[in-house]
């Protein structure tokens, strides 16, 4: 893993700028480790896989809200995923205007690969942090999210 620009170690920068920088490093490291399934390079795809693995059958609109994407962006991601046979979109029986999204067996398999990939990148990025520091960091970030 490459060492980041020292500017973030030597100067006082905002906490949110630092979080954004960490996220950029994370995305770059995921892209480097993604070898056979390049579709995983897309954050939207990884987010959709994660949400659907926990809540398959969610409506497309609810899914868009959960992954913080616009309707058109989620639609493009879902079309790519549908073409790869990772998801299936099904019109709701109760409301014909509503489309529910389901993870396929192939999608579940890719989700397992995604979890392993994310775990690997996370391990590398969090080297040097104790378990209690990781817990505190996660807890603090969740508190920040509650304010959003």
Secondary structure by P-SEA (a helix, b strand, c coil): ccccccccccccccaaaaaaaaaaaaaaaaaaacccccccccaaaaaaaaaaaacccccaaaaaaaacccaaaaaaaaaaaaaaccbbbbcccccccbbbbbbcaaaaaaaaaaaaaaaaaaaaaaccccaaaaaaaaaaaaaaaaac
